Amino acid sequence: MQYEVRRVTSDRELSKVRALLEQMELTFDEGVDTVFALFDDDKIIGSASREANTLKCIALLREYQGEGLLNKLMSALIQDAFANGLTHLFLFTKPKNKAIFKDFLFYPIVETKEVLLMENKRDGIKNYIKRLQEESLKAEGVRGSIIMHANPFTLGHRYLIESALKECDTLHLFVLSKGKNDNPFEIRYNLVKEGIKDLKRVILHESEDYLISPITFPTYFIKDKDRAESINAALDIKIFATLIAPSLNITKRFVGTEPFSTGTKLYNEELKKALPLYNIELIEIERLKSGDREISATEVRALLEKKEFEKLKALVPPSTYSYVISVLCSALTEKL
């Protein structure tokens, strides 16, 4: 019998992939940018997808399992990722699938009762922690941490950092590397770096792929979608509390109050419950207000979209405002 792996390009084939995943009690992840399918003649019997460097939606019909066919799918997907310059790969799956993906040289990073995160570099997380430690040689005293998107960096972010510095001697500041519809990471990171360059005792870190934004956490393998955010929070908290915090001697984590996003508010509640179990104190700091309204990056993006620059100027540090104006001037120049 002849089986063939092909890239899925038509809506007709994509609908068949969706049907296959539903049959396997999975859902199609709309964020994927690459989809491969395994065909038995014109019947799709398996699929494997990728969003950037994260593998997703991997499934093979039960009656075809045990014949080595999953290897065809995984090989095609991984080779395609490598051809596109993506050599450090990750996947989220159910813990029961650990042995399957270990056969494809994926290694566990951390797991909870409901989800397992794996990568294709044996010492990936160890090397990341080593880099964090090398960046932190000057750290001393009580050590705290903040993890932020900073999309973009606002006066609210700056206030949170300044408030945290009153509670610790060294502050580890992580900028999340991933997020859908974000400004590019390099821009967000550099705006944070510029916005805090006068502050002492802050050590700036990249999160790389190890701190997981709820925005990018895949839910295709989770039946109860209403619990997806809490499942993500449990995994992310475990990575931070068992791997990152101990390696940097972090004993405090700071968050701002969350009046807008229900997802972030839920995440903060999970932090309150979980971090004390690891001897890490969670400190919630009241958001900075402009007038009678809390400052948020969401509002900043909305003002930018509407080109309300005077209102915008009151919510962001000079470095962020200067960048915004320079980008607009550059865009206008290109049109001339």
N, C-alpha and C positions, 0 to 999 in steps of 0.2 A: 504494500500500500504506500502511495506517495503523499507525503505531507509537505506543505510549503509555508514558509513564513514570509509575509509581505507587510509593507507599511500600509496602514489604512489611510486612504485619501478621500473616499467618497462618503456622502451622507448615508447611502444605502448600507455600506459596510459598517459604518459607525453605529448605525441603529442595531445591527446584528451584534456588535460588541456590547452595546448596552444590554441587549436581551440576554447574552451569555452571562454577563456579570450579575444580572438580576437572578438568573437561574442558580448562581453560586452564592446567593445572598450577599452580594456586594452591590455598590452603586458606582456609576461612572463619575469620575472626578473631572469637573468642567475645566479645571485649571491646567490639564495636561497639554503639552505642546507636541508630543510625539506618541503615536499609537502603532503597535505592531499586532498582527493577528496570525494565528496558526490555522491553516486551512486543510481540511480533508475534502478534496475536490472544491466545491463552492461553499461548503459548510464551515463556519468558523467554530473551532473547538477550543481555542485558547486565545488569551490576549495578554499583553504587557505594555505598560505605558510609562511615560516619563514627563515630569515637569522640571525643567532645568536639570539639576543633578539628583533629584529625588525620584526613585522608581515607585510606580503606583499601579493599582488595578491589575495585578498579576493573577491570572486564573486559568485553570485547565479543567475541562469537563471531567467528571469523576471516572467515566468509562474509558478515558484515554490515559488516566494516570498510571504510573508504574512502568511506562514504556520509554522513559527518557526523553519525552517530548518537551517537557518544560525547559530542558537544556537548550533546545532550538530557539525558543522564545527569549530566554535570558541572554543567550549569546548574541542574538540580533540586537537586543535593546542595549546591552553593554557596549558592543562594538560601535553602535551608532553614537552613544554618548561620548566614547573615547574619540571618535572621528570629529566630534564637535568640540573637542578640547576639554571635556568634562571627565576627569579621571578620578575624582574623589566623589564617590556615590553613596547615597543613603537610601534607606527604606524603612517604612513603618509597617508593622504587621502584628498579627496576634502571636502571643508567646508560644503557642503550640506549633507554630511554623518555624521555630528557630533552627531545627536540624535541617530543614529543607534548604534554607538560604545559607546555612553554614557550608553546605556542599558547593555553593557558588562563591565561596570565599568572602562571605559577609560575616562581620564579627559584631557581637552584641556590645552596645554602649551602655544601655540601661533598660530595665523593663519594670513594668508595674503589673498588676493583676490582669490588665486588659490590653496593654499595648507594649510592643518591643521596638526599640530603635536600634538599627544596625548600620554599619558602614563597611566599605570594602578595603579599608586600611587597618591592618592589625593593631597598630599603635597610634591610630589617628587621634583619639581622645587623649592619650598619654602625652603625645607630642604637643597638643594644644595646651594642656595644663602646664607643660614645661615652658612653653612660650609665655604664658601668663606669669609664671614665677620669675622668669628672666626679666619681664617688664616691671616686676614689683620688688626689686632688690632694695629700694629705698623705703618700702613700707615699714611702718612701726606703730606701736601702741594699739589702741582699739581700732579695728578695721571694719568698715561698713561698705555697703554696695548699693548701687542703683543700676537698673537695667531699663533702657529706654529706646524707643524708635527714633524720636527727635525728627519728625517729618512735617515741618522743619523744626529746628531748635528755637524755642521761644523764651520769653522772660519767665514763663512758668517753670520751664525746665531749669533755668538758671537759679530761680528761687528755691526749688527743691534741692539742688546741689548745695547751695549756700546754707540752707537749713540743716542738711545732713552733716555738713562739716562742723557744725556746732555740737554734734553728738558723737563724733569719732575723730581719731587722729589721722587716719588715712582712709580715703574714699576710693573704692574701685568702681569706675564708671564704665559700663558695657553699652555699646551701641549695637542694636540688633542689625545683623547683616542682611536679613531677608524681610520682605513684606510686599504684599501685592499693592500695586499702584503707588508705591513709594517713589520719592526722588531716589536717584542712584545712591548706593551706599557711600561711595566716595564723597559725594556732595554732603550727605547728612553727617558723616563722620567729621569732615573738615569744618563744617559749620559749628559742630559741638566743640571741636578743638579750638577754633578761633574764639568761640563764645566763652571759654573758660580759661584762656591762656594766662589771665592775671591771677587765677586762683591757685594757691599752693595746696599741697597735700592731696591732689586728685591724680589718680593714675587711670589713663584712658585705655580701654581695651576694645578690640573687635570681638563680636560674639562668634564669628565664623558661622558654622552650621549647627552649633551645639546648644544654643539657647533658642527655644522654639517659640515663634510668635503664634498666637491663636489664629492669626490671619492666614498662616501658611500650613497649619497642622491639617493633614489629610484625614477625612472622616469616612472614606469609601468603604472601609471594612467594619465600621461601627453600626450596629443595628439600630440602637436607640440614639438617634441624632440629638435628642434633647440633652443627652449626657455628654456630648462630644466635647464641650468646653471644659467640663470638670475632669474628663479623662485626659485631655491635653494638659491641663494645669497640673495634674498629679505627676505626669511624666516630666514636664519641664521643671517642676519643683524638685523632683528627685535628682535630676541632673545637677541642678544648682547646689542642692543641700548635701549630696553624697560625694560629688566629684569636685566641683569648683570651689565651693566655700571652704571645705577643709584644707584644700591645697594652698589657699591664700590666707588662712586663719581669719576668715570673715565671720563675725559674730552678730552683725546687724544688717538688716536690709530695709531700705527706705522706699516708700511709694507715696504718691500723691493721692488725695481723696478723689473719687471718681463720680462726678454727678451726671455724666453724659452716657458713657458706654456701659451697657449691662454686662457685656462680656468681660471687660476689664474689672468691673466691680465684682463680678463672680470670682475672677482670678484672685483678686486681693483678699476676698473672704477665704479662699482655699489656702492662701499664704498664711493668713492668721491662724488657721487650724493646724497647718502642717509644720511650719518652720520651728515652732517651739519644741517639737519632737526631736529636732536635730540641734537643739541648744542655740538656735538663731533667733534673735529678737526682730520682730517686724514693727517698724515705726511708721505710722501713717501721718503724713503732714498735710495740713489744710492747703488747698490750692491758692495760689496767688490770684487776686482779682484785679480786673481793670474796670473801675466803676463798681457796679453791682453784679458783674458777671465774671465767672471763673475763666481764666485764660486757657485755651486749648489749641492744639495744633490743627484740629479740624476747623475751628473758626478762622485761624490764620490762612489755611488753604482756601476757604470760602472767600475771604476778603481779597486774596490774591487773584482768584478767578474773576471776581467782580471789579478788580483794579481799584479798590478803595485803599489807596496807599497811605493816606493820613491815619486812618483807623489801624491799618497794619503796623505802622511805625510805632504805635503805642504798645504793641504786644510782643515785639521781637527785639533782640539786642541789635546794636548798630551793625555788627558783622553779618547777621542774617539779612537785615534790610539792604545793606550795600550789595550783597550778592543778588538779591531779587532785582534791584534796580539795574545792576550790570547785565543780567541776563536779558531783561526787557530791552535795554539799549542795544544790545547785540542783535536781538531779534529784529528790532526796527531798522538797524543799519543794513541787515541782510535784505530787507524789503526795498530799500532805496535804490 
